[in-house]
């Protein structure tokens, strides 16, 4: 089914909840705008997203909530420990102050954090990789399955009244998505936060990693913006948040391919060895 067809279904059948990835929610909203159907005036009241970070990235969260005029809820989990999600963002934390938090469903799954190198459990408040044990999945039982997302857990009470374990600041990206550029390490979520912080930036962007003729690894960030001068602002945001210098290529709005599935923002063309 095309995005055009889905846009017409939203207009015709008046759903109150939209479930998809954050990037597709942005794409579908823009398609509706192109058809003269304002998503902010649609029947959708809750945008439930998963598969990509969103709630913990202020620029992405604000963009989605503004586009749809709806509440953003992020669910967390993994296919291997299905059939249900492992957690969901808390509306109390959405209202601030403080970071967004995600409640983990401890009645159906056991969640732990382990050190990225030693794979040994880390204490509460320390950053580690998520590990899940499913308690009720007969089709895919998992015992201490390494999901591999960076997070920090707390068992402190929540303003909403729930007592389950929480991930503070949502989830910080998967261990296998780590970008190492000339010894500087960063995650795609950090780059997304930097790009989204620039006013007027388009929904689509691309991170290109390449090796120059003299063997130097470089990064080029391709963004869409009506003002070519925005390149300096994007480069400054990335340098401030990720401590790395990069080139920024500003393209005309609508140049980059639209994301219709799970976003793949990083293109690594570097030579190995």
C-alpha positions in Angstrom: 0.0 0.0 0.0 1.4 3.4 -1.0 1.6 6.4 1.3 -1.0 8.1 -0.9 -3.4 5.3 -0.1 -2.7 5.4 3.6 -3.2 9.1 3.6 -6.7 8.7 2.1 -7.5 5.9 4.6 -6.6 8.3 7.5 -9.0 10.9 6.0 -11.8 8.4 5.2 -11.8 6.1 8.2 -10.8 8.6 10.9 -8.4 6.5 13.0 -7.4 8.0 16.4 -4.0 6.1 16.7 -1.2 5.9 14.1 1.3 3.0 14.6 4.5 3.1 12.5 8.2 4.1 12.7 9.0 7.8 13.4 10.4 8.3 9.9 7.3 7.0 8.3 5.1 9.1 10.5 6.9 12.1 9.2 6.7 10.9 5.6 2.9 10.1 5.8 2.2 13.5 7.4 4.0 15.3 4.5 2.1 13.2 1.9 -1.1 14.3 3.6 0.0 17.9 3.4 0.7 17.6 -0.3 -2.8 16.3 -0.8 -4.3 19.2 1.1 -5.1 17.0 4.1 -3.7 18.7 7.2 -2.5 15.9 9.6 -2.7 18.4 12.5 -6.5 18.5 11.9 -6.9 14.8 11.3 -8.6 12.3 13.7 -5.2 11.0 14.9 -4.7 11.8 18.6 -1.9 9.4 19.4 1.2 8.6 17.3 2.6 5.3 18.5 6.1 4.8 17.2 8.8 2.1 17.4 11.8 0.6 15.5 13.8 3.9 15.7 14.6 6.3 18.5 12.2 9.3 18.7 11.0 10.2 22.2 14.5 10.8 23.5 15.4 13.1 20.6 13.8 16.5 21.3 13.9 17.7 17.8 12.3 14.5 16.4 9.7 14.3 19.1 8.7 18.0 18.7 8.5 17.7 14.9 6.2 14.7 15.1 3.9 16.2 17.8 3.7 19.5 15.9 3.0 17.8 12.5 0.2 15.6 13.8 -1.0 17.7 16.7 -1.0 14.5 18.6 0.6 12.8 21.6 3.8 10.9 20.8 4.2 7.5 22.5 7.2 5.3 21.9 7.2 1.6 22.5 10.4 -0.4 23.0 11.2 -4.1 22.4 12.7 -6.6 20.0 11.3 -9.1 17.5 13.2 -11.9 19.2 11.3 -11.5 22.4 7.8 -10.9 20.9 4.8 -11.1 20.9 4.5 -7.8 22.8 6.5 -4.7 23.3 8.9 -4.5 26.2 8.1 -1.0 27.3 6.5 2.4 26.5 7.3 6.0 27.1 5.7 7.7 30.1 3.4 10.6 29.6 4.4 12.0 33.0 8.0 12.4 31.8 6.9 13.9 28.5 5.6 16.9 30.5 9.0 17.4 32.2 11.0 18.5 33.9 13.8 16.0 33.3 14.5 13.4 30.6 11.9 11.2 28.9 11.6 7.8 30.6 10.4 4.4 29.4 8.5 2.0 31.6 9.6 -1.6 31.1 7.0 -4.4 31.4 8.5 -6.4 34.2 5.4 -8.6 34.5 6.1 -10.2 31.1 9.9 -9.7 30.7 13.0 -9.5 32.8 15.2 -6.6 31.8 18.9 -6.2 32.7 21.9 -4.1 31.7 25.4 -5.5 31.0 28.7 -3.8 30.4 29.5 -3.5 26.7 32.9 -5.0 27.0 32.8 -7.6 29.8 29.1 -8.5 29.4 28.8 -8.5 33.2 25.7 -6.9 34.9 26.0 -3.2 35.7 24.5 -1.4 38.7 21.4 0.8 38.7 22.2 4.2 37.3 25.1 2.9 35.2 25.0 2.8 31.4 24.9 -0.6 29.7 23.4 -2.8 27.0 19.9 -4.1 27.3 19.3 -7.8 27.9 15.9 -9.4 27.9 14.4 -12.6 29.2 10.9 -13.3 28.0 8.5 -14.9 30.5 5.5 -15.7 28.3 6.6 -16.2 24.7 6.1 -19.9 23.7 7.0 -19.3 20.0 10.3 -17.6 20.7 11.5 -18.2 24.3 14.6 -16.1 25.1 16.9 -16.4 28.1 19.1 -13.3 28.7 18.9 -12.3 25.0 21.3 -9.4 24.3 19.1 -6.8 22.6 22.1 -4.4 22.6 20.6 -0.9 23.1 22.4 1.5 25.4 20.3 2.6 28.4 20.4 3.6 32.0 17.8 2.0 34.4 16.2 3.3 37.6 13.8 1.7 40.0 12.9 5.1 41.6 9.1 5.9 41.7 7.5 7.7 38.8 5.2 10.7 39.0 2.6 8.6 37.1 2.4 6.1 39.9 3.9 3.1 38.1 6.6 1.1 39.9 8.2 -0.8 37.1 11.8 -0.4 36.1 12.4 2.7 33.9 15.0 3.5 31.2 16.0 7.1 31.8 16.4 9.3 28.7 14.8 6.5 26.6 17.4 4.5 24.6 20.7 5.8 23.3 21.2 3.6 20.2 22.4 0.1 19.4 25.9 -1.0 20.1 26.3 -2.3 16.6 25.4 1.1 15.1 28.5 2.8 16.7 30.3 5.1 14.2 34.1 5.3 14.7 35.5 8.2 12.7 39.2 8.7 13.1 39.0 7.5 16.7 36.0 9.6 17.6 33.0 7.5 18.5 29.4 8.5 18.1 25.9 7.1 17.5 23.4 8.0 14.8 20.9 9.3 17.5 23.5 11.9 18.4 23.8 13.0 14.8 20.0 13.1 14.4 19.7 15.3 17.5 22.2 17.7 16.0 20.6 17.8 12.6 17.1 18.2 14.0 18.3 21.1 16.2 18.6 23.4 13.2 15.4 25.3 12.4 14.0 24.7 8.9 15.9 21.5 8.3 14.0 18.9 6.2 12.8 15.5 7.5 15.3 13.5 5.4 19.0 13.5 5.9 21.9 11.2 5.1 25.3 10.5 6.8 28.0 9.4 4.3 31.3 8.0 5.5 34.1 7.8 3.0 37.8 7.4 2.6 39.7 10.2 0.7 42.4 9.5 -1.9 45.1 10.0 0.7 43.5 7.5 3.1 41.7 9.9 5.5 38.2 8.8 6.7 35.7 11.7 6.4 32.0 12.3 7.1 29.6 14.2 5.0 26.2 15.1 6.3 23.6 15.7 3.5 20.5 17.7 4.6 17.6 19.5 3.0 17.2 23.2 3.6 16.0 26.2 1.7 19.0 28.2 2.8 22.5 27.0 1.8 24.0 29.0 4.7 22.5 26.5 7.1 25.5 24.3 6.5 27.5 26.2 9.0 24.9 25.8 11.7 24.6 22.0 11.1 28.3 21.6 11.2 28.5 23.6 14.4 25.7 21.5 16.1 27.5 18.2 15.1 30.9 19.5 16.4 29.3 20.6 19.7 27.4 17.4 20.3 29.7 14.8 18.8 33.1 16.5 19.0 33.9 15.8 15.3 34.4 18.0 12.2 32.4 17.1 9.1 31.4 18.4 5.7 27.8 19.5 5.3 26.0 19.3 1.9 22.8 21.3 1.7 20.3 20.1 -0.9 17.1 21.6 -2.1 13.9 20.4 -0.2 12.6 17.1 -1.7 16.0 16.0 -3.1 16.7 13.0 -0.8 14.6 9.8 -1.2 11.6 9.6 1.2 11.8 7.0 4.0 9.0 4.5 3.7 10.4 1.7 5.8 12.8 1.6 8.7 15.2 4.5 8.2 18.8 3.8 7.1 20.5 7.1 7.5 24.2 6.0 7.5 25.9 5.0 4.3 29.4 3.7 5.0 31.6 3.6 1.9 35.0 3.6 3.6 37.8 1.3 2.5 38.7 -1.4 5.0 42.2 -2.1 6.0 
